[in-house]
């Protein structure tokens, strides 16, 4: 078996500890177009995207708004 090729375009940075994130799903426009906030952890980050882990599922194809908090950053 041949080793798999790296398919990522951007270098991925592992975040330790993970950033705490609040995920807001959006379903169009208007005041009722946003779902309930979901708490997640951002485990890695690159210029092309981020990897999140959450206990709740997101709707496939939905757009999201992320608010991320770096727990390791000094105030």
N, CA, C and O of each residue as an XYZ file, in Angstrom:
300
protein
N       0.835     -1.181      0.000
C       0.000      0.000      0.000
C       0.877      1.241      0.000
O       1.813      1.355      0.792
N       0.565      2.171     -0.897
C       1.350      3.399     -0.994
C       0.945      4.381      0.103
O      -0.226      4.446      0.477
N       1.913      5.149      0.619
C       1.550      6.166      1.620
C       0.647      7.225      0.991
O       0.820      7.569     -0.179
N      -0.300      7.736      1.743
C      -1.221      8.735      1.205
C      -0.527     10.083      1.069
O       0.352     10.426      1.860
N      -0.932     10.838      0.062
C      -0.375     12.164     -0.176
C      -1.029     13.168      0.763
O      -2.213     13.052      1.080
N      -0.270     14.133      1.197
C      -0.823     15.228      1.990
C      -1.664     16.087      1.055
O      -1.156     16.600      0.058
N      -2.947     16.247      1.371
C      -3.849     16.993      0.495
C      -4.104     18.413      0.969
O      -4.733     19.189      0.250
N      -3.650     18.765      2.121
C      -3.891     20.109      2.645
C      -3.022     21.128      1.927
O      -1.856     20.874      1.628
N      -3.606     22.272      1.660
C      -2.860     23.357      1.021
C      -2.119     24.208      2.037
O      -1.091     24.808      1.722
N      -2.644     24.260      3.259
C      -2.086     25.145      4.283
C      -1.605     24.332      5.477
O      -2.164     23.281      5.791
N      -0.580     24.817      6.127
C      -0.064     24.190      7.333
C      -1.101     24.324      8.442
O      -1.626     25.414      8.672
N      -1.395     23.233      9.124
C      -2.385     23.234     10.200
C      -1.679     23.401     11.534
O      -0.699     22.711     11.815
N      -2.177     24.320     12.357
C      -1.622     24.577     13.679
C      -2.503     23.908     14.729
O      -3.696     24.198     14.813
N      -1.926     23.018     15.527
C      -2.665     22.385     16.615
C      -2.716     23.352     17.782
O      -1.693     23.911     18.179
N      -3.894     23.548     18.326
C      -4.088     24.509     19.410
C      -4.096     23.783     20.745
O      -4.910     22.887     20.970
N      -3.192     24.172     21.624
C      -3.105     23.513     22.923
C      -2.965     24.567     24.007
O      -1.931     25.234     24.046
N      -3.931     24.760     24.884
C      -5.208     24.049     24.924
C      -6.110     24.526     23.796
O      -5.895     25.609     23.252
N      -7.135     23.719     23.427
C      -8.048     24.130     22.360
C      -8.758     25.443     22.707
O      -8.993     25.739     23.879
N      -9.093     26.216     21.687
C      -9.875     27.437     21.900
C     -11.316     27.031     22.193
O     -11.843     26.108     21.573
N     -11.948     27.716     23.133
C     -13.374     27.532     23.365
C     -14.099     28.366     22.318
O     -13.772     29.538     22.130
N     -15.079     27.778     21.634
C     -15.802     28.500     20.597
C     -17.306     28.418     20.830
O     -17.814     27.448     21.390
N     -17.989     29.440     20.395
C     -19.443     29.438     20.355
C     -19.811     29.446     18.881
O     -19.395     30.333     18.137
N     -20.588     28.461     18.460
C     -20.975     28.309     17.063
C     -22.423     28.761     16.919
O     -23.306     28.288     17.635
N     -22.657     29.673     15.994
C     -24.011     30.127     15.683
C     -24.323     29.670     14.257
O     -23.707     30.161     13.311
N     -25.270     28.737     14.086
C     -25.689     28.334     12.746
C     -26.633     29.386     12.190
O     -27.453     29.934     12.927
N     -26.526     29.674     10.899
C     -27.429     30.623     10.256
C     -28.175     29.920      9.132
O     -27.602     29.088      8.429
N     -29.427     30.246      8.964
C     -30.290     29.608      7.972
C     -30.960     30.661      7.104
O     -32.178     30.621      6.927
N     -30.208     31.590      6.565
C     -30.773     32.654      5.742
C     -30.615     33.991      6.434
O     -29.604     34.249      7.088
N     -31.625     34.845      6.287
C     -31.562     36.178      6.882
C     -32.775     36.404      7.767
O     -33.762     35.674      7.679
N     -32.699     37.396      8.602
C     -33.816     37.730      9.472
C     -33.556     37.313     10.902
O     -32.614     36.570     11.179
N     -34.398     37.795     11.822
C     -34.163     37.522     13.245
C     -34.320     36.057     13.640
O     -33.724     35.628     14.629
N     -35.100     35.283     12.899
C     -35.306     33.868     13.231
C     -34.401     32.939     12.438
O     -34.599     31.724     12.449
N     -33.413     33.493     11.753
C     -32.556     32.701     10.873
C     -31.351     32.114     11.583
O     -30.497     31.506     10.937
N     -31.259     32.277     12.884
C     -30.099     31.786     13.635
C     -30.544     30.735     14.636
O     -31.522     30.929     15.358
N     -29.819     29.613     14.677
C     -30.133     28.550     15.617
C     -29.594     28.845     17.008
O     -28.975     29.882     17.243
N     -29.838     27.922     17.919
C     -29.318     28.044     19.285
C     -27.791     27.931     19.260
O     -27.259     27.140     18.481
N     -27.073     28.691     20.080
C     -25.607     28.598     20.123
C     -25.156     27.210     20.582
O     -25.787     26.594     21.441
N     -24.075     26.737     20.008
C     -23.478     25.447     20.359
C     -22.073     25.716     20.868
O     -21.311     26.441     20.228
N     -21.721     25.142     22.012
C     -20.368     25.270     22.551
C     -19.503     24.181     21.917
O     -19.911     23.021     21.857
N     -18.321     24.549     21.450
C     -17.411     23.599     20.805
C     -15.978     23.960     21.178
O     -15.722     25.002     21.781
N     -15.048     23.078     20.809
C     -13.618     23.362     20.959
C     -12.990     23.401     19.578
O     -13.259     22.537     18.742
N     -12.149     24.409     19.336
C     -11.390     24.502     18.098
C     -10.053     23.827     18.351
O      -9.227     24.336     19.109
N      -9.841     22.678     17.713
C      -8.648     21.858     17.977
C      -7.469     22.220     17.096
O      -6.321     22.141     17.534
N      -7.740     22.621     15.848
C      -6.651     23.026     14.961
C      -7.163     24.100     14.014
O      -8.367     24.261     13.813
N      -6.214     24.831     13.440
C      -6.549     26.015     12.652
C      -5.556     26.150     11.515
O      -4.365     25.894     11.693
N      -6.040     26.552     10.341
C      -5.171     26.863      9.206
C      -5.802     28.007      8.434
O      -6.905     28.445      8.760
N      -5.109     28.494      7.414
C      -5.662     29.563      6.591
C      -6.910     29.097      5.846
O      -7.739     29.918      5.453
N      -7.048     27.792      5.651
C      -8.178     27.253      4.908
C      -9.341     26.783      5.747
O     -10.374     26.408      5.192
N      -9.218     26.785      7.066
C     -10.337     26.334      7.887
C      -9.909     25.955      9.288
O      -8.766     26.164      9.696
N     -10.865     25.388     10.016
C     -10.624     25.001     11.401
C     -11.307     23.668     11.663
O     -12.303     23.335     11.021
N     -10.761     22.902     12.616
C     -11.400     21.655     13.026
C     -12.026     21.881     14.389
O     -11.355     22.285     15.339
N     -13.328     21.613     14.471
C     -14.079     21.782     15.710
C     -14.556     20.437     16.220
O     -14.792     19.516     15.438
N     -14.699     20.323     17.529
C     -15.373     19.182     18.129
C     -16.498     19.732     18.994
O     -16.315     20.688     19.748
N     -17.664     19.108     18.867
C     -18.840     19.546     19.622
C     -19.690     18.334     19.962
O     -19.625     17.309     19.285
N     -20.479     18.457     21.004
C     -21.373     17.366     21.411
C     -22.654     17.344     20.587
O     -23.342     16.324     20.546
N     -22.978     18.437     19.939
C     -24.193     18.522     19.136
C     -23.838     18.572     17.659
O     -22.774     19.066     17.286
N     -24.738     18.054     16.814
C     -24.503     18.050     15.375
C     -24.922     19.377     14.765
O     -25.864     20.027     15.216
N     -24.184     19.760     13.714
C     -24.554     20.925     12.922
C     -25.317     20.441     11.699
O     -25.111     19.316     11.243
N     -26.196     21.280     11.164
C     -26.941     20.933      9.959
C     -25.984     20.969      8.779
O     -25.277     21.956      8.576
N     -25.963     19.896      8.001
C     -25.074     19.814      6.850
C     -25.355     20.957      5.868
O     -26.504     21.197      5.495
N     -24.307     21.649      5.459
C     -24.432     22.733      4.494
C     -24.819     24.077      5.090
O     -24.934     25.062      4.361
N     -25.021     24.135      6.397
C     -25.395     25.421      7.009
C     -24.168     26.319      7.118
O     -23.036     25.841      7.196
N     -24.407     27.608      7.121
C     -23.335     28.568      7.360
C     -23.251     28.796      8.855
O     -24.253     28.733      9.566
N     -22.041     29.061      9.319
C     -21.875     29.265     10.760
C     -21.101     30.545     11.029
O     -20.330     31.014     10.192
N     -21.317     31.090     12.194
C     -20.537     32.211     12.707
C     -19.824     31.688     13.948
O     -20.459     31.120     14.836
N     -18.513     31.876     14.015
C     -17.720     31.399     15.154
C     -17.263     32.562     16.022
O     -16.858     33.610     15.519
N     -17.334     32.365     17.310
C     -16.694     33.256     18.275
C     -15.713     32.375     19.025
O     -16.122     31.421     19.688
N     -14.424     32.677     18.933
C     -13.400     31.841     19.551
C     -12.690     32.595     20.668
O     -12.442     33.797     20.572
N     -12.371     31.866     21.723
C     -11.701     32.422     22.891
C     -10.457     31.603     23.197
O     -10.541     30.394     23.414
N      -9.314     32.256     23.216
C      -8.038     31.601     23.483
C      -7.832     31.545     24.992
O      -7.552     32.564     25.624
N      -7.973     30.353     25.568
C      -7.832     30.197     27.026
C      -6.399     30.403     27.496
O      -6.176     30.723     28.663
N      -5.417     30.224     26.604
C      -4.016     30.336     27.006
C      -3.510     31.777     26.971
O      -2.462     32.070     27.546
N      -4.229     32.678     26.311
C      -3.778     34.057     26.176
C      -3.846     34.776     27.522
O      -4.855     34.721     28.226
N      -2.758     35.444     27.857
C      -2.693     36.206     29.109
C      -3.460     37.503     28.961
O      -3.443     38.126     27.900
N      -4.132     37.908     30.025
C      -4.882     39.177     29.992
C      -3.985     40.338     30.337
O      -4.437     41.482     30.359
